[in-house]
Amino acid sequence: LHGDQRYLTAPVALFYWNPESRPGYPEGRASLQPVAIQLGQKHDAAACPVFLPGGDPGKWKLAKYFVLNALAVQHETVAHLGACHLVTETLIVAAHRQLSPMHPILTLLAPHFRFTLEINEGAKHSLIIPGGVVASVLSPSIEGSLSMVRDARLAWRFDQNLPHRLFELRGLDASRLPEFPFRDDTLLLWDAIRDFVGAYLARYYASDEDVRQDFEVQAWVQEITSPQAAAFQGLSGLIYTDGPDGKVARIDSLDYLVEMVSLMIYTAGPQHANVNYAQYPMMSYLPSVAGTAYAPPPTSAPVANPEAEYLKVLAPLDVALYQLSFGYLLSSVQYDTFGTYSDNPRRPYFADEEAEKASIDFRLALNRIEAEIRKRNESRPLPYENQLPSMIPNSISI
C-alpha cells in the first residue's frame, strides 16, 4: 500500500484450557491460554519455528500479533463480509424473486432483510474496491481478500452453520470448552428464534403436506439451491430429484422449514451483530489487533532490539486511524432492536393476531435472555455484550 510492503502469515496457534488461574489471567478462574505459535503451516526450525510463552518475550509478543492479524483478516473477509452480508444478500434476492409480498414467510423475514441490499451496494463502491477501506486496512491485496471470500462462500454449507452444529464441528461445544461467552449467549438466542419461528409457521402450515403444497416455497427452495441461482449447498433436510438441468430440490418437512428460516433470522441478527459490533471493542487498539503488518514475521534469528522490531510491524498513523475510525463507525449505529418489528407499539406489525401473539412471546423470551446475560456478565472477567438482545438489530443494516 502506497509503496510499503505488507505481510501476512498462516499461523497455527495451540491453546490450553487451564483449570487453574495463572499470573496475567483472571484471578481465581480457569481460562483459555496460548501455549505455542507457529507462523506458517509447515514447521522449519530456522524460518518457521515454534514460539513458546516461556521463550524470547519479544518474539512471543510478535507471534501473538501475527496470529491476531490473521484473525482480523479472516474476521473481516470471511466471517463478516462473506458469511453475513453476502450470504444474506443472496437469500434476500431469492426470497423476493419467488415469494409473494403477502407470503407469511416474506412478511416474517422482511424486517430481517431491511437495508442489507443498500449497505452492500455501498460497500461495493467504497469498501471492497482497489484503494478502498478493505485494501487499506487489511494486509492482502483486494484481489486476495475477494479470493478468500469466494473460496469461503464455495465451502459454506447451510446445515453446518446451524449454531449447535457449528460449535460441535469446531470443537467448541461445552464438553470441550467449558466457558465460551459467544456460544453460551448465542445458543439462548437460537433456541428463542426457533421457538418463535416454529410457533409462527405453525399458524400457516398444519402439516408437512401443507409445506409440500406451497408452490411459492418450493420455487424459493429451488432458487436457493440451484447452481444457476443462489447455489447454496449442504441442505440435508431437502429432497433432491433429477431434472433436465441437474438436481431439483423440494422441501417436505415443516421442521426443516423452521430450521431454514431460523438460520436466516439468526444470521441477519445475532450472528452479524456479534461480528460487527465486536470491531471497535476488540480491534481499536492496533498494537494488539490490526489488519496489517508492515514487517516480516519473526524467525529463529536473534533480535537485538525487540521493541524496535515490534514498532516496525505496526501500521503507520494514517492506516491505523482508518481502521480505528471505521471500526468506530460500524460499531456505533443500530437502527432498531432485535424482535421489535413495529416502530409504534399501538400498531402491531403482524396483521394476523395469532402471529402477533407469537412475536410478543418472542420479545418476552428475549427480555428473559437479556436478564440472564446481564447476570452472567456480573461474574465474567469482562462483560460480553455482543449478544444482548437490546444490542442486536433485526437486520444487517450497517
N, C-alpha and C positions, 0 to 999 in steps of 0.2 A: 504494500500500500504506500503510495507516494514515494516509491523507490526504496522503501525499507523492507527487507526480507522478514517474513514471519514464519513461525514454526508451529508444528502440531505433532503430537505423539499418539500412539495407540496403546495406552498403558494397560497393565494388569495390576490390580490392587487387591491385596488379601486383607480381609477384616476378621476380627475375632470378637465374638460376644463374650465379654469378660464379666462374670458374675460378681467380681469384686471391684470396688472402687479403686481408682488409681490417681496419682497426682496429675492435675491438669484436666481431669474429667469430673463430672458431677459427684459431689461428696456423698458417700453412703449409698451409691446406686450402681447397678450393673450398667454397662454401656458397650456400644459397638466401637471397636478401636482398630485403626490401621496398623498392621504388623509387618507388611512387606509391600514394596512397589517395584515394578519393572516397567520401564518406559518404552516398551516395544513388545511385539508378540513373540519374538524369538530371542532367547537369552544369549548374551555374549558377555563374557566376564569383563572385557575391556570396554566395548562400545555400548552394551546394554546390560549393565549389571543389575543385581537386586539390591535395592536400598532398604535399610532397616532403621527403625526409630532409635536404636542404640548406637548407630554408626555416626558418620560425619553429620552434625546437626545442620550445617549449611546445605548439604546435598539433600538431606531428608526434607528440608523445607522446600527446596526447589522441586523435588519429586512430587510432593503434595500439590504444589502449584500446577504442575503439568497434568496431574490427574484431574484436578478441578477445572482446568482449561478444557480438557477433552469432554468433560461432563457438560460444561457450559455450551460447547458447540453442539453436542448431541441434544441437549435440552432445547435449544432454540430451533434447530432444524427439524429434528425427528419428533421429539415429544410434544413440542408446542405447535410449530407451523404444520407439520405433516399429519400427526396423529389427532390433532384437534381441528385447526382451521380448515385444512384441505379435505380431510375425511368428511367433516360435517358439510362442507360446501357440496360435495358430490351427492350426499344424501338429500340435501335441500333441492337440488335440481331434479333428482329422480322423483321426489315426492310431488313437486309442483307439475311435473310432466304427466304424472299418472293418477294423482288423486284429485278429485273434485274439491273446490274451495269449501264445499259444505261437508266433506267427508269427516267423520268424527276423529280419525287419526290425524288428519292435517290440522283440524281445529285444535287438537291437543298439542301438536308439535309446533304450531305457528309461533308461540311465544319463545320457544327454544331455538327457532331459526332466525329470529329477528336481528337485523343489521349485519349478519355474518357475510352475506354476499357483498355488502357495501364495504365492510372493513377489509375483506380480502381483496377487493378491487383496488382499494387504496394501497394495500401492501404491494400489489403487483406493479405499481407505478412509483414506489418510493423505497420500500424495504428490500425487495428481492430483485434488484436491478444492479448492473455494474455501477460501482461507485456509491451505491445506496447504503442503508443502515447495516444490513447483514454483511455486505462486503467490507464495511469499515470496522465493525466491532467483533467479527469472527475471523480466526486465522485462515480458514480455507478461502480460496477464490470463490466468487459467486457460482461458478460452474461446479466447483467441488461441493459446495453446500447443497445446490439443487440436485446433484447426483446422489447425495446422501438421502435427500427427501424422496427422490424417485425410488431408490433401492428399498427404503423402509416401507414405502407405500405398496410396492410389489410383494413385500414379505408380510404385510399386515393381514391378519386373519381375524374375522369377526368374533368367533366364539372365544378365541384366546384373549380377547380384551374385555370379556365379562370379568368384573373385578375379582370375584372369588377365584376364578380360573387363572387370572393373570398373576395374582400373588403366589399361588401354588406353583405355577410354571416357573416363576422367577426365584423360587426358593425363599419366598418372603412370607410364608404362612406362619401363624403363631407358634406352631410346633417347632419351627427352626429359628425364628427371630421373635423372642418374647415381646419386645416393645418396638413398635413402628407407628408413630402418630398418624401418618398419612393413611396407612392401611386400617388402623383401628378406627379412625374417624370416618373414613370414606365408606367403609362397609356398613356403618349405620345409615348413611345416606342411600346407599344402593338398595338396602332392604326396604327403606321407606318408599323409594321410587318404584320398586317392583310391586309393592302392595298397592300403591296408588294407580299405576298403570293397569294392574290386574283388575281392580275394582272398576276403573273407568271402562275398560274394554268389555268387561262382563255385562255392562249396560247395553252394548250393541251386538255382542256375539254370545249367544246362549250355548253354543257347542262348537266343536271343530268343524262340523258341517257348514255352519254359518260362515266360517272363515274360508272354507273351500269355495263357497258360492259367491264370495265377494270378488267380482271380476276386476275391480279397481286395485284391490290389494294384491291380487295375483299379477296384474300388469306391473305394479310397483316392485314386487319381489323379482320379477324377471328383469326389470331395468337395473335393479341393484346388482344383480349377479351377471348380467350379460357382458361378455368381453367387448362388445361394441358400445357399451354404455358405461355404467359405474364400475363394473368388473371387480366387485368385492368377492373375496374367496373366504372359505372357512366357515360357511353357514351350515353346520351339520344337521340342523333341525329341518332343513328343506328337503323336498323330494325332487330328484333330477331325472328327467327322461330325455331320450334322444329326439332332437328336432332337426329340421333341414339345415340349420346354421350352427349345430352343436347342441350341447346340453341345455335343456329348458327347465327352469326351476319353478316349483309351486310350493305353497305353504299349506299344510294340512292340520296344523296344530295351533290352537289358541294359546297354549302355554308358551310356545316358541315365539309367537307374535308378541306376547308380553315381553319376552326377553329382548327381542329386536328393538322394540320401541323404547324400552327402559334404557338400553345401552345408548341409544341416540340422545335421550334426555340427559343421561349421566355424562356423556362425552361433552355435550354443549355446556353443561352446568358445572358440576363438581370437578370433573377432570380438568377442564380448561381453566377453571378458577385456580386450581392448585398449581398449575404450571405458570399461569400468567401472573398471579398476584404474589408469587414467590420471587419474582425477578428483582424487585427493589430490595426487599429484606435480605435476600441471600446473595445478590450479585451486584450490590452497590459499592462494596469495599473491594476495589480491584486488586490490591495486593493479595487478597485471598482468592476471589473467584473472578476471572477475566476471560473473555472470549478470545483473547490474543496472547501470543508470546513472541517477544522480539529478540530472543537469543535461543540458540540450540539447547536441548536438554543436557543435563549433566551426564558425565561418563565416569569411569573409574579413575580418570586422571585427577591428580590433586588440585585443589583450588586454593590459591594464595589468599584471596580476599573474598570470602563468601558473601558479604553484604554487597560488595560492588557487583558480583556476578548476579545476585538476585535483582538488583536495580536494573541491570541490562535487560532482563526478561520482561519487565513491566512496560505497559503501553505508554506512549507519550501522552502529554496532558490533554491534547485535543481529542484523541481517541478515547481516553479514559472518561472525559467529560461526556462524550457522546453516549457511551454505554450507561453511565450514571444517569444522565438526564432522560434518556429514552426508557430506561428501566423504571424511573420515577413516573414518567407519563403513563406507561402501560399499566402500572400497578396502582394508579390513583383514580381511575374512572370506573364507576359502577352505575349502570343505568337503572337497574331495577333489582329486585330481590327474588331469589330462587323460590318458586312455588307460589308467588303472588302474581296473579295474571291480570288483575284489574287495577287501574290507577285510582278508581273510585270505589270504596268499599260498599257503597249503596247501589252499585251497578255490577252485578256478578258477570264474570267473563263467560261462563258457560250458560247458554240459554236453557239447557236441559237441567232441571232441578236435581236429579239424581247425580249427574256428572258434577254439578257444583258442590253437592254434599261430599263427593269423593275428594274434591280439591280442598275442601275445608278440613277433612280428616288428614289430608296430606300436610297442610300447614300446621295442624296441631302436632303431628308427628315430628315435623321439622323444629317446632318450638321445644319439644322434649329433647331432641338431639342437640339443639343449641345449649340447653342447660347441662346436658351430660358432658359435652366437650369442654364447656367452661369449667365444670367441676374437675375434669381430668387435667386441665391446664394448671390448676392450682398446685398440683403435685409434680408437674413436669419440670425438668431443669429450665426449659424455655417454653413459653406458651406457644402452641401450634394453632394458628388462627385461620389457615387457608381452607379448612373445611367447615368452618362455622356457617350454618345456613344463611345468616344475616350478611355474610361477607361474600356470598356467591350470587352472581347474576343468573338470569334464566338462560342467557344465550352468549355466544361468542360475539360480543359487541364492541370489543376493543382488542 
